[in-house]
């Protein structure tokens, strides 16, 4: 199973759990305990990886992160391998895309 299929499978499991939680909310308290027991079992197939938040860096921070000069910065930016966002007339670069 590739990474995308694994992600979609986990997403399906999350939606199934949410659906079950909504049913529990309608049915009352005794079912909540059952669902909690189900979700906390060790063999529950849902194992989520922690979400790592990526940060956006401005030009100066990128140059500092990569230890490059202004000329090298513009040369690498021109290649188009970086994920870029413009906000308020300033460009920001996704930190995880800088090492591509």
C-alpha positions in Angstrom: 0.0 0.0 0.0 1.5 3.3 -1.0 1.5 6.4 1.2 -1.6 8.0 -0.5 -3.6 4.8 -0.1 -2.5 4.5 3.5 -3.6 8.1 4.1 -7.0 7.6 2.5 -7.5 4.4 4.5 -6.8 6.3 7.8 -9.1 9.1 6.7 -11.9 6.6 6.1 -11.3 5.2 9.6 -11.5 8.7 11.1 -14.8 9.3 9.3 -16.1 6.0 10.5 -15.2 6.9 14.1 -16.8 10.4 13.7 -19.9 8.8 12.4 -20.0 6.4 15.3 -19.4 9.3 17.7 -22.4 11.2 16.2 -24.6 8.1 16.8 -23.3 7.8 20.4 -24.2 11.5 21.0 -27.8 10.8 19.9 -28.1 7.5 21.8 -26.9 8.5 25.2 -24.2 8.0 27.8 -23.9 4.2 28.1 -22.8 3.9 24.4 -20.1 6.6 25.0 -18.3 4.3 27.4 -18.5 1.4 24.9 -17.1 3.6 22.1 -14.3 4.9 24.4 -13.3 1.4 25.2 -13.3 0.5 21.5 -11.2 3.5 20.6 -8.6 2.9 23.3 -8.0 -0.7 22.5 -4.4 -1.4 21.4 -5.5 -3.3 18.3 -7.5 -0.4 17.0 -6.3 0.0 13.4 -6.1 3.8 13.6 -2.6 4.9 14.3 -2.1 8.5 13.4 1.3 10.1 13.0 1.9 13.4 14.7 1.3 16.4 12.5 4.5 18.5 12.0 3.7 22.1 11.2 5.9 23.5 8.5 6.9 27.1 8.7 7.0 29.8 6.1 10.3 31.8 5.8 11.0 35.2 4.3 14.0 35.9 2.1 16.4 36.7 5.0 15.4 33.6 6.9 15.8 31.4 3.9 19.3 32.8 3.2 20.2 32.3 6.9 18.7 28.7 6.9 20.7 27.7 3.8 23.8 29.8 4.5 23.6 31.3 1.0 24.2 34.8 -0.5 21.6 36.9 -2.1 22.8 36.0 -5.6 22.5 32.3 -4.8 19.1 32.9 -3.3 17.7 34.4 -6.5 19.4 31.8 -8.7 17.7 28.9 -6.7 14.4 30.8 -6.6 14.5 31.1 -10.4 14.6 27.2 -10.6 11.1 27.1 -9.3 11.6 24.2 -6.9 10.4 26.1 -3.8 6.8 26.4 -2.7 6.2 30.1 -2.7 3.4 32.2 -1.1 2.9 36.0 -1.6 1.4 38.0 1.2 1.3 41.8 1.5 3.8 42.2 -1.4 6.4 39.9 0.3 7.3 36.4 -0.7 7.4 33.5 1.8 8.9 30.1 1.2 7.9 26.8 2.7 10.8 25.5 4.8 10.3 21.9 3.8 10.6 22.8 0.1 14.0 24.5 0.4 16.0 21.3 0.4 14.7 20.0 -2.9 
